[in-house]
Amino acid sequence: MEVSRIRALRGPNLWSRNTAIEAIVACDDVECAIERMPELEPRLRQRFPQLGLLRPEGHQATLSTAHVLEQVALALQAHAGCPVAFSRTAATVEPGIFQVVVEYSEESVGRLALDLAGALCQAARDDTPFDLADALHRLRELDEDLRLGPSTGSIVHAAVARNIPYRRLTEGSMVQFGWGSRQRRIQAAETDMTGAIAESIAQDKDLTKMLLDAAGVPVPRGRTADTAEDAWAAAQELGGPVVVKPRDGSQGRGVAVNIETRERIVAAYAAAADISRDVIVERYIPGHDFRLLVVGDTLVAAARRDPPQISGDGVHTVRELVEQVNADPLRGDGHATALTKIRIDDIALATLGKQGLQVDSVPPAGARVVLRNNANLSTGGSATDVTDEVHPELAARAVTAARMIGLDLCGVDVVAETVHLPLEEQHGAIVEVNAAPGLRMHLNPSFGKGRAVGEAIIANMFAEGEDGRIPLVAVAGTNGKTTTVRLIAHILGQDGKRVGMTNSDGVYIGARRIDTGDCSGPRSARSVLLHPDVDAAVLETARGGILREGLAFDRCNVAVVTNIGMGDHLGLGYISTVEDLAVVKRVIVQYVHPSGAAVLNAADPIVADMAASCPGDIVFFAQDGHHPRMTTHRAQGNRVVYRDGDRIVAARRGRTHTIALADIPLTREGHIGFQVENAMAAIGAAWALNIPWPLIRQGLKTFVSDAATAPGRFNVFDYGGATVIADYGHNPDAITALVQAINGMPARRRAVVISGAGDRRDEDIRRQTEILGDAFDDVLLYEDQCQRGRADGEVLALLREGLRQARRASHIAEIRGEFLAIDTALARLQAGDLCLILVDQVEEALAHIAARVATVPGTPQL
């Protein structure tokens, strides 16, 4: 069994909406049926007893080792604690070759699971050992390192529950919610509304205390100490036990509480000085340690924090009792788990010493042993929820503290005997205010119920009913995608929207191109959705990107499928038929939002059949308004767009909107049939987005399709009285549409310049010249940049084969080089001729043509 071409499908894809690892697996004859390997399953179960059924109930097909690999990879992740459930294995058209798809929650964990599954299958086949415990440990450890921590995870889960899309921007806790201009960002429990000044104030304990005191909030007395001796002097000034802590610190690091001897204050000063240059000494306030969480102007959760402690049993030492507590699976080394392991360090040893104990002491049964005086969860403490018990005046003081510092999300530390009374009535105080507060104690307290703090944070970031989404249109099909994308984007921009667009020419934010080349894949789409200056997105969504990585979005408002026809790129990526291709193109239709719509070509039966997969509405378009699908759809009260003579009509339930083709320059008054279809698709998309009709008409009328704005899309030039048309048509359907358009244009003699992309099937390359040979007098074949794995001369030979039965072509030439072929064709033109140039290097070729046009009298471009 050989595993190759491993891909990460990071969005909704051909197989499901789950993120997944996809691999190509080659099996030999024996491996294609595990019945021929009777020893395999017993050996697998011996090494992995938790493995479920290899043959799911109702599964009748022969199982291969590829199917076994799939199920083992999924089971390994599941038993390592990863929330995965989907997997699939599909045979390809090549015997013994399978596509294996396994869901992942973290990409690196999914890749490792596939590797380990392969090693386990190989061990079972070879009857060699396999360390299952180590494999599961590696997966768990990697998953814990990579997955979002509890605080960030709770916010993400709350966003998902509100249908707000999210994207993790780093391997850490930086997350974007929403798209474009409606996006918001967090880093752990800190939002993009958290000001740098507010955060700086919160880190400065002395400044925080001064501001809170000015606001009338009770705070402990104290001052900054410059040296250990000064710290001792400050303690004597305050009288009684004190707290020593770093002026700039977080998570309880370097904090010592309830200390009063010179020796302990000097040691505490040294620990605090390691963290901050300035050290604060303040009066110790007896009572419990409470954390109050303020979001916006509301107290949303409160917890009593208890220091890390153990209970003696008269048998085990302190060290052994700590180890027992740390064995709890809820405790971990970092912040990914609900609780943190208790550490035995210098502070713990000092705390034990104050109780007359050492780590090897055996505390008597029932004795309470404290390992630290501060109660931070990060040092192993525990929490009890007290949210419902907080006195309204105490809650108001916490909100005042957060507002005084300027934090939108704030952890307020209170020391008091109880939360049932105002601070003033019990001599309690607010001792710290924290930016980016930990949420673990509120989500999963040791005692009491968890609080929906993630939901509160999301509610503070997004108003009720907001989901952070911008209008998103996805466009797929064989031909016409780029023009349709450009036209939809232009219409959307009529009311001032800043439109982000991806297509095969580049990535555009408004009129500015920020990337070049073929940008019809998910990487480019993500860059648009990340951009803060985008109010709406129109994304060309090519088959290649869907196969490589899935979609860049979880759902779209409108999906447009222009056509499938005879297809394109068949034979690549195990997409061998137009039916296979339709399954890929259909993905955008499957992920239309239920309130959205799919705009489908009713005249293309494979496209029209996609309607059954759409969760939203359907808008059908076709040149023939009497097409059976159109009439049925309209009779059912649904939306249709069609051509009626010299106008386009949009109709629904007796209401119609008409647009004269003369007012859509793209169509050249309706003579360019494929541009009429592109216009209808764009009209359907704009209609589905509820764009006002005056704006739709304005967008259609003002859309310019020339070499500058739509390169390679039926760009027309005048060359000394001859008509030159440059187009990127590169498949039989496109060639047919171009021939139909050109047939309506007068010409004394017709010439065509063509090459062929080497990654097409032989029959597709031949078919192009079969069509052209019947429509043009001169055919100039060239070979240049687009061989794509073909040997020199191979593409030209196929193109010439297509001309063998040509009914019209009388002059055929073969030329090496695209620009030389263009120059040769232009040199043969006379006034009244027409020349179609099928460009390969689009922008370079257009620039070359424009330069040649500029040397002769005439209009540079029509």
N, C-alpha and C positions, 0 to 999 in steps of 0.2 A: 504494500500500500504506500503510495507516494502522495504527499500533500504539497500543493503548490498554489500560487496566485492567491494569497490570503489578503482579503479586503475587509475593511471596517465600514459597515453600512451605518452611518451616523444619523440617519433620519428615516422617515417612512420610505419603504423600498418595494422592490418587486415581490418580496415574500410576505411582509407584514409591516405594521407601524413600529415594531420594536427595533431598537438598535441591535445589530448582530454582526458576528464574524462570519464571512463567507469564504469558503476554501474550495479549490478544485482538488478532487481526490481521484487518483488513478488506481484501479484494482486489477490484479491479474485474474485469470479465468477461475482459479480456485476461490479467490477472495470475493468474487461477484456473487457467491451464494454460500452463506455460512453453514448451510447443510453439508457442504463438502468438508467442513472443518469441525467435526463433532466435539473435538476437545476444546474449542475456543471458549464457548460460554461457561463451562465448568471452571476453567482456569481464570476467566474474568471474574466470576463470582467469588472465587477463592481469594483473589487479590482486592476485590472491591465488593464486599458483601451487601452494601447498601444499594447497589445497582438495581434499578427497577426492571420491569418487563422489557426485553429487547424487542418483542413483537407486540405492539399495542393492540388492544382488543379491536377486532374487526379488520386488522391489517392483513391483507391476503398476499401482497406482492412478495417476491423473493427478497430476502434481506442480504445485503452485502456488508463487507467490513466497513464501508463508508457509513452505512446506517448505524453500525455499532459505534464508530468513532463519534458520530453526532450525539448519540444518547449518553455516551460516557462523558463527553465534554460538558454537556448540560448538567448531568448528575454531579460531576465534580464541583461545579460552581454552586449548585443548590446545596450540597452538603457542606460547602465552605461558608454558607450563610448569605449567598448572593440571591437577590430576588429575581430569579429568571425562571421562565416556564416554556418558552417557544423554541422549537428546533424543527428542522426539516432537511431531508435529503432527496434530491431529484436527479434522475438519470438524464444525461445529455444525449445528443444525437450520436456521439462517439461511443462505441461499445467500451464498457469498463470505466468510463469517465463520469463522475458524479459531482454535483454541486452540493456541498454540505453547508448548512446555515444554522448557527447557534446563537441564541440571544446572549447579550452581555449587559451588565449594569455599569461596569467600568471596562473600557476598551482593553487596557493592558491585562486585566484579569481574564477577559475572554480569550485573548491571544495565548496567555499562559495555560489556560484550561485546555485549549486545543492541542498545544504542545504536549502537555501531560497526558491527555487522552491518547494521543498517538503513542507515547512511550508505554502507557499501560496496555494498549492493544498489542504492541510489539512484544512486550514481556509475556503476555498471555499466549501469544502465538509461539514464542521461542521457549516457553516454560522457564522463564528466568524471574528473579525476585522483582518486586515493585514496592517501594515504600509509600504506602497510601497515607500514613499519618504525616509524613514530611510533605507530600503533595498538597494535602488539605491545609497544612500549616502555611505553606508558601502562598497559597491562594488567599487564605484569610488575612495573612499579614499584608500582602499587596493590596487587598481590598480595603483594609483599614487605613493604609497609608494614603490611598487615592480617593476614597469616597468622601463626600461632604460630611463634615462634622455635624453633631446634633443641632447646634444653633443655626448654621446655614441651611442644613437640610430641612428644618422645620419651616423656614421661610419659603424655601423652594416648594415644599409640599403644599403650603397654603396657596402659593401662586398657581400651581397646577390645578388645585381644586377650583380656582376661579377662572380657569381657562386662559391664564396669562402665560404666554410662551417664555421660556428661559433658555439661556445658553451660558454654560460655564466658560469663563474667559481664561482661566488659568487652572493649573493643577491644584491650586490652593482654593480659597473661598471667595474669589471674585466672580460674581454672577451678574449677568444682564437679564433684566425682565423686560419683555416687550420689544418692539422693533422701532427703528428709525427715530423720528422726532418724539415718539411717545415712550421711549425706553427709559428705564430707571436702572440703577446699579447698586449692588451691596458688596461689602466685603465682610464676611462673617456677620456679626450683629451691628454693623455700621452701614449707614445708607449714604447715598449721594447728597442727602440734605444735611449730613453732619458736617459742620464747618471746621476747617483746620484750626481756627482760633479757639472755638469751643473745646475741641479735643485737647489743644495745648493747655487751656485753663484747667481742664479736668485732670491732666497729668501733674499739674502743679498744686500739690496739696495745700500749701500755704496760701496761695492766691485764691483757691477755691473756698477755703475757710473764711477769708476776708470778705469775699463777695457774698457768701451765704449769711454771714453775720450782718452785713449791710442790709440784707433783705429781711432781717428779723428771724432768720432760721436758727434754731439752737445749734451751736457747735461747741466742741470741747476747747478749753483754753490751752494755750501752748505757744511754742516759738521754735525757730530754727536754731540748731546748734552747729557750731563750726568745728568743734573737736570733741573727743570723748569726754574730756574734763568739762567742757561747756555743756555737754548733754547731762552730765551728773549735776552740774549747777542748776540747769533748767528743771531737773526733776526735784531738786530741793526747793526751788522757788514755788513749784506747783504743790508740793506736799502730797505724800501718799503715793500709791502706785501710778505708773505712767505707761504710755505707749510710745515706742520708738519706731519710726518708719521712714523710708526714703521719701524725699519731697517729690520726686518723679518716679513713680512705680506703678505696677499693676499686678493683679492676680495674687495679692498678698505676699509677694516676694519681699524678703527683708524686713517683715513686720514682726515686732515682738510686743506682746501685750501683757498688762498686769505684772510689771516688774518694778522693783524698788531698791534692790541692793546695788551698790556701786559696781560690783563685779559683773552683774548681769546687764546693767545699763551700758557699761563699757563694751561688753561683748556684742550687745544688740546694736550699738553705734557702728561697730566695725562691719557687721553684716549689712546694715543699711547703707553705709558709705560705699560698699562694693557695688551698689546699684545706682546710687545717686550722689552727686557731689555734696548736696545739701541734705541734712537729716533733720526731721521734725521730732520734737519731744512734746507730748501733750498729755493732759490729764486723762487718766484711765477712768472710763465710765463703766461701772458695774452693770451687768445685765446681759441680755442675749444679743446675739448678732443677727440682724435682719437685713435682707436684701429686698428692696422695693423696685420693681421695674416700671418705669414710666415710658410710655409711647405717645408722642405728641403731647396732648394735654390731659392724658388719662393714666391713672395707675391701673395696670392690667394684671399684675401678679405680685405676690409677696411670699417670701419664704424665710423661715428661721434656719440659720446655718449653725450647725454644731461642729466643733472641732473633731479631727480624727481621733478616735478612741477605740479601746478594746475592753472586753470584760474578762477578768481573770477567772480561771477554772481550778486553780490550785494544783494543776498538773503541768501545764505548758509554760514555757518562757514567753516573755514579751515578744521576742523575735518570732517564735513559732506561732503565737496568736496573730501577729500582724500578717504572717504568711497565709494563715487560714482565711483572714478577712480578704486579702488580696487575691485569693483563689476564686472569688466571686466573678463570674463571667461579665458582670456589669461593670467591673473595674478594669481600667486599662492604663497604659502609660501616658497617653495624651488626652485629647479632648474629644476623641471619636466615640467614646463610650459614655454611658450615663454617669459613671463615677470614676474617680481617679484612684490609683493605688496609693496606699499610705507609704511615705518615704521615711526611712530611718536615716536622718542626717544630723548635723551638728545641733540644729534647733530642736529636733526630736530628742536627742540625747540630753540636752540641757533641760528640756521640759520634764523628762523622766527623772533627772537628777533632783529637780525641785520636789518631786514626789517620793524621793528616797529610793529610786529604782534604777536599774540598768537593763540593757537589752537581754541579758541572760537571767534576769530575776524572774521568779515564778510568783505572779500576783495571786493572792488568795481568791477563793471562789467568790464570785459576785462583785469583786472590787472593780471600780471604774478607773481605767488608766487612760490619761489624756496624752496624746503624742504631740500636740501643738496647742497653743492658746488661741491662734487665729483660726477662723472657721471656713476658709476658702475651699471650694470644691476641688480646686487645682492642687491642693495639698492633701487631699484624701478625706475631707470633711463630708458631712451628709446634710440633707436639707429636708425640712418639713413645710408643706404648703400652709400658709396662713392668710391667703388672699381674702377670704370672706370675713376675716376677723379685724381687718385694719380699720381704725377709727377714721371717720371722714376728715377730721382736722389733721391727723397725721398724714393721710393721703395727700391733702392739699399742700402740706409742707414739702412733701417729696416732689410734687409737680412744680412748686415754686423754685425748689433747688435746681431742677432740670432746666427750667426756663431762665433762671438767673445765669446759669453757665452757658446756655444756648444750645443744648443738646436735644435733638428730636427723638433720640433713643438713648435711654439713660438708666444706669443701675445706681440706685441711691442706697448707700450703706448706713444703717441706723443701729445704734446701740441703745437699748431700752429694756426695762423689765418686761414690758408687754406691748403689743400693738393695739390693745383695746382702749388705750388712753392717749390723749395728746402728749407730745413730747414734754411740754412745759409742766404738766402735772406730775411727771415722774422723773424729772431731771435727766431725761434722755437727750440724745443729740444725733445729728447727722455727721458722720465722721469722714465720709468720702463720697464723691460723685464720680461715676465711671463711664467713660465712652466705650463703645463696643463691648457691652456687658455680656457675660456668658449667660446662655439661656437654659443650660442643662438642668439646673435646680428647679426651674419652673415647668419644664417639659416632662421630666421624669423625677419628681422628688422622691426621696427615700421613703417618705410617709406623706399621705394625702394624695389629692388628685392633681394630675397635670393640667396646665393651663394652655389655652390656645394662643400663645404669644406670637407664633408665626403668622397667624391670621390677623392679629392686631397690627403687626408691623406692615403687612401687605395692605391692610385697610388704610393705614396712615400714608402709604405711598401712592395708592390708586383709589380714586373716589369710587363710590358705589356704582356699579355698572360699567366701569372702565376695565379693559383687559390689556391695555398696552399695545394693541395691534393697530397697524396701519392697513389701509386697503391693499390687498396683494392679489395680483393677477399672474397666473402661470400660463405660459403658452407652449404647446408642443405640437408636433406634426411632422410631416415629411418635407413639405415646402411652404413657403410664405411666412414662416415663424418670425423672422427678423423684421420684415416690413410690418407685420401685424403688431409686434411688440412696439415698434417705433410709433405707429399710428395711435395705439391705445395710450401710450405715455404722453403723446402730444395732446390728445383730448383731455386727459386727466389734468394736464398743466394749464388748461384754459381758465380755471378759476383761481390760479395762483399757487396751486399745490406744487411743492418741490418733489419731483418724481425721480426715483432711482430706477435705473433700467440696466438689464444685462442682455446681451445678444452675442451673436457670433463675430461682432466687430469690436466689442469692448464693454466696459462698465461705465455708465454715465450717471452723474449726479446733476440733475438739471441738464444744462447744455454742456457741462464740463466732463470730458472723458478722463477717468482716473486710472484706467487700465486698458490695455490693447490686446488684440488677438481674439481667439475664440473664447468668449467668457460666458458660455451658456451652461456652465456646470455649477455645482453647489458651492464651491469656494467663492466664486464671484457673487452668487446670490447672498451668501452670508455677509460679504463685505457691504452690500447695499443695506441689508437689514441692521447692520451695526452702525451705519452712518447716522449721526444725529440730525442731519439736514434733509432727511427724506420723509416726506409726508405720505407717499404712496409708492408702491413698488410694482414694476412690470418685469417679469423674469422669463426670458427664454429658457426653456427647460429641456435640454437635449437628452436623448436616450443614453449617451455615454456616461453622463454624470449620474443619472439614476442608477445605472448598473454598477458604477464604480463606488458610489458613496451614498446613494439614496437622495432624498430631498433635503434642502436646506431649511425647510419650514415644516411645521406639523400639520398645517392646513392652509388653504387659500380661500379667498372670497370668490374668485372666478377662475375656472380652468377653461382654457381655449384649446381645442384640438382642430387644427386647420384641415388636415387630410392625412390619409395613410397611403392610398393608391397602391402602387407596386412596391412601395417601401424603399428604404435606402440602408446602406451599411449592412445588408443581410449577409449572414455567414460569419459575423464577428460576435464574440462574446456569447456563443451558443444561441444567438438569435438568428434562426435560419429561415423563417417564413414570415409573411406579413402578419399572420396570426400571433406569432411570438412577439413581433414588434409592437403590435397593438396592445399586448399585455403590459409592455413597458410604458408606452405612451399613456396608457389608461391610469397609471399611478396617480397623476395629478387630479384626475377626475374622482378617484376614490377618496381623496383627502380634501375635497371641497367642504367648507363649513356647511352645516345643515341650513343655515340662513343664506347661503350663497348659491351659485349656479354654475353649471357647465355649459359652455357655448360650443356646439358640435355641428359638424358638417353633415347635414341630413342626406346629402347625395352620395356620401361615401359610406357604404353599409357597415364597414368595420368600425368606423368612427361613430356612426349613429347607434350602434349596439352598445357603446360605452354608457349610454344613458342609464342602463339598468344598474350601473355601479356607482352612480352619483347620489350622495346623501341629500343634495339640495335640489333646486329647480333645474330645468333644462331649457335652454334657448337654442332652437334649431335654426340653421341658415342654409340656404341653397339658392342657386340662380333660378331654379324652377319652383315657383310658388305653389304649383299644383302637384309636386312630388307627393306620393302617398303618405310618406312620413310627415311631411309638412301639413298636409290637409288634416290628417288625423290629430296631430299635435295641436293645431289651431282650433279644431272643433272641440277639443277638450279644455279650451280656455287658456292654453299656454302660449308662450311668446315664440314668434317666428320672425325671421328677417329674410327677405327674398327680393329678387329683381322683377320689376314690372315695367318692361319697355325701357324708357330712358330715366328710370328712377329706382331707388331702393326703398322698400316699404318695410316698416316694422309694425307688426300687428299683434294685438291681444284683446280678446273679448270684445270685438266690435270697434275697438279704438285703433287708429292707425296713425303713424308718423311717416311722412315721405320726405326723401331727400333726392333732389335731381342729381343725376350722375354728372351733369355739367358743372355742379358745385363741388365735385370731388376730383380735383385735378389729377390725383394719383391714377385714376382709371382712364384718363384721356377720353372723357365723355362716354365711358362705357366700352371703348374698343379693346381694352386690355382686360380680358375675362378673369385672369387670375388675380388681378388687382381689385376687381369688383368683389371677388370672394374675400380677399383680405380686408377690404373695407367693411363688408358685411360682418365678418368675425369681430372686427373692432367695434362696430356699432353694437353688436350683441353684448360684448363685454362691458361697454360703457353703460348700456341700458341696464344690465344686471347690477351695476354699481350705483344705479339711480342718479347718474349724472343728468342734469337738466338738458332737455333737447336743444335749446339754443346753444349751449356750450358744445354739444356733440356736433351740431351743424358747423359751428365756428371752427372747431378743431379739424373737421374733414376738409373744410374750404381752405384753411391756411396751412395745411400740411404740405411741406415741400419734399419731394423725393428726387433728389439729384445726387450727383457723385459725392458731394460734400456731406449731405445729411443722411443718405441711404446708399452707401457705396456698394456697387455690385448688384443693385436691385433695379434692373431695367433702366439704366442710365443712358439717355439719348443725347447724341452729339450731331452737329452738322459739320460735315467735312467737305468743303468745297462743293456743296450741292448734293453730296451723298449722305445718307443717313447711317450713322454708326451707333449700335446698341451694345452696351457692355452689361453682362449679367453673370452671376455666380451660379447659374443652373448647373447641377452636377449629378443628376439622376434622370432616368427616363421620363418620369412624371413631369419634372421641371422642363425638360426639353420639349415634351409634347405641348405644355402650356405656352412656352415661348413661341413655338411654331404657330400655334393657333392665334396668338396675339399679333405676330408679324404678318400673317396671311392677310390681315385687314389693312396693312400698310402698303401703299403703292411702291413698286420698285422695278427698274428696268432689268437689273440682274441682282441676284442674291448670293452672298458669300457668307461663310461661317468659319470661325477659327475655334478649334476645340482640342482639348487634351482629355485625359481620363485619370481619375484617382485610382491608384493601384490597389487600395484596400476594398474595392468593390468586387463583386463576383464577375467572372468572365462574361456571363450572359448580360449583366447590367451594362458593362462597358460596350459590348457589341450593340446592344439595343439602342444606345444613344445615337450612333452613326446610322443605324438602320432608319431611324426617324428622320435624321438630318439629310440623309442622302436622297430622300424623296421630296425635300422642300427647298434645297439650295443648289445653285449651279456650281459654285466653287466651294470646295471643302479643303481647308488647310489644317492638317493634323500636326500637333506639336508635342514634344516630350520635354519636360523640364523638372520642376521641383516636387512633383506629386507622385513619384513612383511607389513609395510606401511599401518597400519590400519586393517589388517586381524587378526583374532583370532588365537591363537596358534594351529598349526596342520591343519589350513584351506588350506594353500598353498600346503602342502604335500598331502592332500587328493585330491586336484585337479590334481596334478602331477600324483598321482597313478591312478586316473580315466583315464588319457590319455594313460596309459599303458595296459588297459584292453584287447585291441585287438592286442597287440604287437606281431609281427610275428617273432621277433628274440630274444628279451630280455629273458634270462633264469634265471638270478640272479638279484633280486631287493631288495634293502635294504634302510631303512630310518635311517638317522643319525642326531643327534642334534649337530650343530656346523660345520661351513665351514672347519676349519682346521682339525678337526677330520675326516670329510668326505674325505679330501684330503689324509690324512695319511692312512686311510683305503683302499682307491683305490690303492695307491702306494704299500702298503704291499701285495696286490694280484697280482701285475704285475710280469710277467716273461719275459725273453728275447724274442723279437719278438712281444710282445703285443703293443697295442696302447691305450692310455688313453686321452680322451678329458675332461678337467676340465673347466667348465663354472664358472668363478670366479665372486664373488660379490664384496668383498673388494679387489679391483684390486691390489694395490701396496703391501698390507699386504700379500695377498695370493701368489703373485709372489715371494715375499721375502721368504715366508714359503717353497714354492716349490724349490726355488734355494738352500735353506739350506739343504733340504732333498737330492737334487741331488748331492750336494757337499760331501755327506757321502758315495757315492758309486762310483766305477770306471766309467769312461766315460767322454765324453765332456759335460761341464756344459750347454752349449746352442748351438743349431745348427743354 
